[in-house]
Amino acid sequence: MVGVVDSDRTAPAGTADSAIECVSVLSEDSRRRMFAFIRRAGHAVTRDEAAESVGISRKLAAFHLDKLVDAGLLRARYETPGGIRKVGRRPKVYEPSDAQITVSIPDRRHELLADLLLDAVLTEEADENATQAALRTARQRGRQLGAAAREETRPGRLGPERGLTACEGLLEEYGYEPARETSTRLRLRNCPFHPLAAKAPGLVCGMNQAFLSGYLTGLEVNGIEAVLAPEPGACCVRLDPNDTDRDDQMSQDH
């Protein structure tokens, strides 16, 4: 996975490209040391303080600090240290942003799974057990994301082929590595919840299926369903034509 995560509990905050940029920015030694110094400082840091922390010039420190701001790792603003207003321009100060960087290859989304399980615990109903609550929560989250995507893109009627195409964006974003096996079948080459799925396949794979089923429902995709189809080295879920669609296709073939 290569991702940037913020306080949004539903979706990744950035693309893989933005996360790779964050990592590459921190590969420079002085920049990385200044970033660590600012995170530990407990207050907004001036350019002079940052420069002194690593023993470089103020001008060079400003260059590195602005690179960290551009990458979303720091926030910059103008402030007078100690709250005392002096004549002239207020100094620029830097403080950590809320961004968190996670790097993993292949992509993993353990924070999504943890969030769904937490929601399940907090909303478990009297007539549910823990597994039922987890499946309900996963399905609801998927439906919300699908409905939001439909509202944003307004794709019109989505049959099997167009429906799978519409799904691929979210599947790529969440690390499923979608691959078309046929025009109406999509195999998911990566499990974002591995290796946790191997520890509790009934629960995690069931939640995965419920999440993707909910997404199809929210996006209003016709003729496609999320089915459990475990395969070594891949996601346990596959997007297939549903029974009605398969029957219609067989009738046409005959």
Buried (B, 14 or more C-beta within 10 A) or exposed (E): BBBBBBEEBEBBBBBBEBBBBBEEBBEBEBBBBBBEBBEEBEEBBBBEBBBBBBEBEBEEBBEBBBBBBEBBBBBBEEBEBEEEEEEEEEBBBBBBBEBEBBEEEBBBBBBBBEBBBEBBEEEBEEEBEEBBBBBBBBBBBBBBBBBBBBEEEEBEEBEBBBBBBBBBEBBBBBBBBBBBEEEBBBBBBBBBBBEBBEEEBEBBBBBBBBBBBBBBBBBBBBBBBBBEBEEEEBBBBBBBBBEEBEEEBEEEEE
